[in-house]
Amino acid sequence: MQNIENKITTIRTLPLFLIFFFFALIGTIIIGVSLTNKKQVVKKSVLMPTIQKGVALSLAPSTQSVSKGQEFTEDIIIDTKDQIVSGAELYVAYDATKMQALEIKEGSFLPVILAKGTIKNGLISITLGCQPSSPQKGSGVLATIKFKLLSTATSDITFTDKTWVSAINNKTGNTVESKTGATISVFQMFKNEN
């Protein structure tokens, strides 16, 4: 008889044990999901990279009027924005039937000449750098190009896609974000026939 009573007591407590186990399991799942979501948020905020602005290159002045046969200069200007730069490989294109490039000289921003400036068939190139102990940040003149106008037609001077700027701690490669060229228009004198 006592054996039967023990079995009845066990059967009565079994549903209570199952109910307790069920609620404990649900509680553990809720806490686990809650902690997992918090860990993912923390991981996302830690792993999100800061977005840095890229380098801006421009020719200055961006527009100028010159007379046929006149010499003029264009400065290659750099604004490093958030970057700290160590080198620049510059390629500038122009229409050799409308103007003649006479020379390219390094500026003061990246003063070390890594590859001497060349002028050939409407393309100017020069590679500049800095001393390893003095990478640059800010704005300045990379180089100055001297031209002579050959034509009476408006012409553009542009950076090519090969133009490259290297920055410290930038593993993605070229840091150039924008390139602004220049437009050369012709200043003509009109004769008064009175």
C-alpha positions as CSV (number, residue, x, y, z in Angstrom):
1,M,0.0,0.0,0.0
2,Q,2.8,2.3,0.9
3,N,4.4,1.5,-2.4
4,I,1.3,2.7,-4.2
5,E,1.2,5.9,-2.2
6,N,4.8,6.6,-3.1
7,K,3.9,6.2,-6.8
8,I,0.9,8.5,-6.5
9,T,3.0,11.2,-4.7
10,T,5.6,10.8,-7.5
11,I,2.9,11.2,-10.2
12,R,1.5,14.3,-8.4
13,T,4.9,16.0,-8.1
14,L,6.0,15.2,-11.6
15,P,3.7,17.8,-13.2
16,L,5.1,20.4,-10.7
17,F,8.6,19.5,-11.6
18,L,7.9,19.7,-15.4
19,I,6.2,23.1,-14.9
20,F,9.2,24.3,-12.9
21,F,11.6,22.9,-15.6
22,F,9.6,24.5,-18.4
23,F,9.7,28.0,-16.8
24,A,13.4,27.7,-16.0
25,L,14.1,26.8,-19.6
26,I,12.0,29.7,-21.0
27,G,13.7,32.1,-18.5
28,T,17.2,30.9,-19.7
29,I,16.3,31.3,-23.3
30,I,15.0,34.9,-22.7
31,I,18.2,35.9,-20.8
32,G,20.4,34.2,-23.4
33,V,18.7,36.1,-26.3
34,S,18.9,39.3,-24.3
35,L,22.6,39.0,-23.6
36,T,23.3,37.8,-27.2
37,N,21.7,41.0,-28.6
38,K,23.7,43.2,-26.3
39,K,26.9,41.5,-27.3
40,Q,26.1,42.1,-31.0
41,V,25.5,45.8,-30.4
42,V,28.8,46.1,-28.6
43,K,30.6,44.2,-31.4
44,K,29.0,46.5,-34.0
45,S,30.1,49.7,-32.2
46,V,33.6,48.4,-31.6
47,L,34.1,47.2,-35.2
48,M,32.6,50.1,-37.1
49,P,35.4,52.0,-38.8
50,T,35.6,55.8,-38.6
51,I,35.0,57.3,-42.0
52,Q,37.8,59.5,-43.1
53,K,37.7,62.1,-45.8
54,G,39.9,61.6,-48.8
55,V,42.5,63.9,-50.3
56,A,41.4,66.7,-52.6
57,L,43.6,67.7,-55.5
58,S,43.1,70.9,-57.6
59,L,44.7,73.1,-60.1
60,A,44.9,76.8,-59.2
61,P,43.8,79.0,-60.6
62,S,40.8,76.9,-61.8
63,T,40.2,79.4,-64.6
64,Q,42.3,82.0,-66.3
65,S,42.3,84.0,-69.5
66,V,45.6,84.3,-71.4
67,S,46.7,85.6,-74.8
68,K,48.0,83.4,-77.5
69,G,51.8,83.1,-77.1
70,Q,51.6,84.1,-73.4
71,E,53.2,81.9,-70.6
72,F,51.2,81.1,-67.5
73,T,51.5,78.8,-64.5
74,E,49.1,76.3,-62.7
75,D,49.8,75.2,-59.1
76,I,48.9,71.6,-58.1
77,I,47.2,72.1,-54.7
78,I,46.6,69.3,-52.1
79,D,44.2,69.4,-49.2
80,T,44.7,66.2,-47.1
81,K,41.5,66.6,-45.1
82,D,41.7,63.8,-42.5
83,Q,44.7,62.0,-44.1
84,I,48.4,62.2,-43.3
85,V,50.2,61.8,-46.6
86,S,53.6,60.5,-47.5
87,G,53.7,60.6,-51.3
88,A,52.0,61.6,-54.5
89,E,52.2,60.4,-58.0
90,L,50.8,63.1,-60.2
91,Y,49.6,62.8,-63.8
92,V,48.2,65.9,-65.5
93,A,46.8,65.9,-69.1
94,Y,46.5,68.8,-71.5
95,D,45.9,69.3,-75.2
96,A,49.4,69.7,-76.7
97,T,47.9,71.3,-79.9
98,K,46.5,74.2,-77.8
99,M,49.3,74.7,-75.2
100,Q,52.9,73.7,-74.6
101,A,54.1,72.6,-71.1
102,L,57.5,74.2,-70.5
103,E,58.4,72.8,-67.1
104,I,57.2,71.3,-63.8
105,K,58.8,72.2,-60.5
106,E,58.2,70.5,-57.1
107,G,56.4,72.6,-54.4
108,S,57.1,72.7,-50.7
109,F,54.4,70.4,-49.4
110,L,56.1,67.1,-50.4
111,P,59.6,68.4,-51.1
112,V,61.4,65.1,-51.9
113,I,61.4,64.3,-55.7
114,L,61.0,60.5,-56.1
115,A,60.7,60.6,-59.9
116,K,61.7,63.6,-61.8
117,G,59.0,65.5,-63.7
118,T,58.4,64.6,-67.3
119,I,56.5,66.3,-70.1
120,K,55.6,64.2,-73.1
121,N,52.7,64.2,-75.7
122,G,50.2,66.1,-73.6
123,L,51.0,64.3,-70.3
124,I,52.9,65.7,-67.3
125,S,54.1,63.5,-64.5
126,I,56.1,63.8,-61.3
127,T,56.3,61.7,-58.1
128,L,56.9,63.4,-54.8
129,G,57.3,62.3,-51.2
130,C,58.5,63.4,-47.8
131,Q,61.1,62.3,-45.3
132,P,60.0,59.2,-43.3
133,S,59.9,61.3,-40.2
134,S,57.7,64.1,-41.5
135,P,54.5,63.0,-43.3
136,Q,52.3,65.9,-44.1
137,K,48.7,67.0,-43.2
138,G,47.0,70.1,-44.3
139,S,47.1,72.1,-47.5
140,G,49.9,73.2,-49.8
141,V,51.5,73.4,-53.2
142,L,52.7,70.0,-54.6
143,A,54.1,71.4,-57.8
144,T,53.9,74.2,-60.3
145,I,53.6,73.7,-64.0
146,K,54.6,76.4,-66.6
147,F,52.7,76.5,-69.9
148,K,52.6,78.6,-73.1
149,L,49.4,79.1,-74.9
150,L,49.6,78.1,-78.6
151,S,46.0,78.4,-79.8
152,T,43.1,80.8,-79.7
153,A,40.7,78.0,-78.4
154,T,39.7,77.3,-74.8
155,S,41.4,74.3,-73.3
156,D,41.2,72.1,-70.2
157,I,44.0,70.8,-67.9
158,T,43.0,67.7,-65.9
159,F,44.3,65.0,-63.6
160,T,44.3,61.5,-65.1
161,D,43.0,58.4,-63.3
162,K,46.7,57.3,-62.7
163,T,47.1,60.2,-60.1
164,W,47.7,58.6,-56.7
165,V,48.2,59.9,-53.1
166,S,49.5,57.6,-50.4
167,A,48.5,58.1,-46.7
168,I,49.9,56.8,-43.5
169,N,47.8,54.0,-41.9
170,N,45.6,53.7,-45.0
171,K,45.5,50.2,-46.2
172,T,42.9,50.8,-48.9
173,G,45.4,52.3,-51.4
174,N,44.8,55.6,-53.2
175,T,43.3,58.3,-50.9
176,V,42.3,60.8,-53.6
177,E,38.7,61.6,-53.2
178,S,38.4,64.5,-55.7
179,K,40.3,66.1,-58.5
180,T,39.5,69.5,-59.9
181,G,41.2,70.6,-63.1
182,A,41.5,74.0,-64.8
183,T,40.1,75.8,-67.8
184,I,42.2,78.1,-69.9
185,S,40.4,80.6,-72.0
186,V,41.8,83.0,-74.6
187,F,42.0,86.7,-74.0
188,Q,41.7,88.5,-77.3
189,M,42.4,92.2,-78.0
190,F,40.0,93.8,-80.4
191,K,41.2,96.6,-82.7
192,N,39.2,99.7,-82.9
193,E,39.0,100.7,-86.6
194,N,37.8,104.3,-86.1
